[in-house]
Amino acid sequence: MINFEKFVLANGLRVIVHQDTSTPMAVVNVMYDVGARDEDPNRTGFAHLFEHLMFGGSVNVPVYDEPLQMAGGENNAYTTNDLTNYYIQLPAENLETAFWLESDRMLSLAFTENSLEVQRKVVCEEFKEHYLNKPYGDVWLRLRNLAFEVHPYQWMTIGKELSHIENASLEDVKNFFFKHYRPVNAILVVAGNVTVEQVKQLAEKWFGPIEPGEKYNRKIPQEPPQTVAKKLEVHAGVPLDAFYKAWHIYPRMDHRYYVSDLITEILSGGGSSRLFQSLVKEKKLFSNIECYHFGTVDAGLLAIEGKLVKGVKMEDAEAAVHIELDKIKSEKIADAELQKVKNKTESLMAFEDMTLMNRAGSLAFYELMGGAHLMNTELARYNKVTAEAILEESNKIFREENSSTLWYLSKTLN
């Protein structure tokens, strides 16, 4: 059970305080309700670009890292299709430094042609290095585009194409910032050796004067049910053939999400899982194989991917995957196997909650999902999953017409 208190500033900023007096540290986590799904389809990659720009100096703080390092702190950030998160960890006695830095970023970035150009180059290089030039790097650029017809999950956080960031103007960037990075669209979590009164005073002092901004109401086109199987073959200079298959699943807070999460554990949660035992150890068709999902806020994807052993035909590898899927669709899982994956999930959750940083991040995330209290109901949701639900949802998810398949074939072999 994670204890917290919540209050809301007049400008709409939600503030959550989690006190932990067993540590000398504090974490300040700012989560913005903006991700790649909020981008214009013709101007993608902006949320990720902002992750870089937010470190490039703000209106009163030209270099972000220097004062933070002097206060003994460290910081980082990440962007997903659904959200943007900035977090700082520092000695609790220097808490106000974090408030000063984060509030100044929210107040206004230092928008200059120079800072945009510097970060644009960084992001473009990242796009080329990780997604265009790296073996298998473009898999999810292709597979997302194949699986999604209308929902903006069809592109990755890096963006749909390089030109969108290359052509981003200062005006585009400013408009995106003042639309999304506002108090009314943000959650501030302060965790560690702090008091509620202390956080209230600092939040009012540093964040209270910032203009609230307008509440952003999403009008995201929802993906219609997929009714026809999709397939794509790619030939590239990669060392091994690789198999990827994705199916549409449920939004993050849907009760069926928890069923699909446990399905991925049954199929691929470690060395004793079904796919690994059958297809790697026994049949030796794959050198490695994984089943996972993206845990997205809106209905997302569950995927199976694996690299084939040299000489194995792609048709044979895919057929073997389907045999395993047919088993989970036709035979009810044994209570012992279901309990094993539930126990593993519980231990992973407990392990995650051990660090202050993770607790702060989770409180922000669940507040974004509907309320920080939901963090304390997660385990109960997993424990409610039955063997019957696993069977029922496996049959709904693993339908061929709900799938998108990518055969990534090595030019050297084929």
C-alpha positions, 0 to 999 in steps of 0.5 A, a space after each residue: 500500500 503506497 500512501 500519498 496526499 493530493 492537492 490541486 493548485 488554482 492553475 490546475 496543477 495536480 500535486 501528489 506527495 508521498 512521504 518516506 522518512 527512511 531516506 535522505 533523498 527526494 524525487 520530483 517527478 513532472 508528468 505531462 499528459 502529452 505523447 506522440 499520439 497527440 501530434 499532427 500526422 504531418 508533424 510527428 516526433 514533436 513530443 520526443 523533440 521536446 524531451 531534448 529541448 527541455 534540457 536545452 535551457 529555460 527562460 531563467 536557467 540557461 544551463 539546466 544541469 549545472 545547478 542541479 549537479 551543484 545540489 547533488 542531483 541527477 535527472 532524466 526524462 522519457 517520452 512515450 506515445 502517451 506521455 512525457 515524463 521528467 524526473 529529478 532525484 536529489 538530497 531532500 535538503 535541496 528540494 527547492 532547487 528541483 522546484 525552481 528548475 522544473 517550474 522554469 521549464 514549465 513557465 517557458 523554454 528558451 526558444 531560439 533558432 539555435 537551441 532548436 537547430 542543436 536538438 533537431 540535429 541530435 534527434 535526426 542523428 538518433 533517428 538515423 542511427 537507431 531506426 534507419 541504419 541499425 539492423 532491424 531498426 525499422 521493424 516497428 516503424 513498419 509494423 505499427 504502420 501496418 497494424 494501425 489504419 487511423 490511430 496515431 499509434 501508427 507512428 513511433 515516438 521518434 516520429 513517422 519520418 525524418 523530414 517532420 523534424 528536419 522541417 519543424 519551425 520555431 513557430 511549430 515548436 512554440 505552439 506545441 509547447 504552449 498547447 501541452 506543457 501547461 499546469 492544467 496538463 501536468 502532474 507533479 509528484 514529490 516523494 521522499 523525506 518531505 512533508 505535505 506542508 513543505 511541498 504545498 508551500 514550494 508548489 505555490 511559490 514556484 508553480 502557482 504563478 504559471 498561467 494554467 493554459 487550456 485543458 487539452 481535449 483529445 479527439 483521437 480517431 479510434 482504431 476500428 476492429 481489424 477484420 482482415 489479416 495483414 502481412 509484409 515481407 522485408 528483405 534486408 542486410 541482416 544476419 538472421 531471418 526474424 519473425 514478428 506478429 502483432 495482434 490488437 488488444 485492450 486499453 491500459 485500464 480495461 479489465 481485459 488488459 490484465 488478462 492479456 498481460 498474464 497471457 504474455 507471461 504464460 507464453 514468454 515470461 522467462 526460461 520456463 515459459 511455453 514459447 521458449 521451452 517449445 520453440 527454442 529448447 525443444 524444436 530449436 527453430 528460434 534462437 530467441 523468442 519473446 511475447 510482450 505488449 506495449 501497455 499503451 493507454 489506448 487499445 494497443 498491440 500484443 506481439 511475438 517476435 523471434 530470430 530464426 535459427 539459420 536454415 529454418 524456413 519462415 513458414 515452419 517457424 510461423 506454423 510452430 508459433 501457431 501450434 503454441 497459440 492453438 494450445 492456449 486457445 483450446 486448453 484451459 491453463 492449469 491452476 498451478 501455471 496461472 498462479 506461478 505467473 501471478 506470483 511472478 507479477 506480484 514479485 515484479 511489482 513489489 520489486 519495482 515499488 522498492 525504489 523511490 523513483 519508481 514509486 513517484 513515477 507510478 503515482 504520476 502514471 496512475 493519476 494520469 490514468 484516472 487517480 493515483 489510488 489506482 496504484 494500490 488496486 493493481 494486484 487485486 486486478 491481476 488476482 481476479 484473472 481466471 483460467 476461463 478468462 485466459 482461454 476466452 481472451 486468447 481466442 479473441 486476441 489470437 484470431 488471424 484476422 486480428 493480426 499483422 505479420 512481418 517477415 524480416 528476411 536476410 538477403 544473404 539467406 534468401 
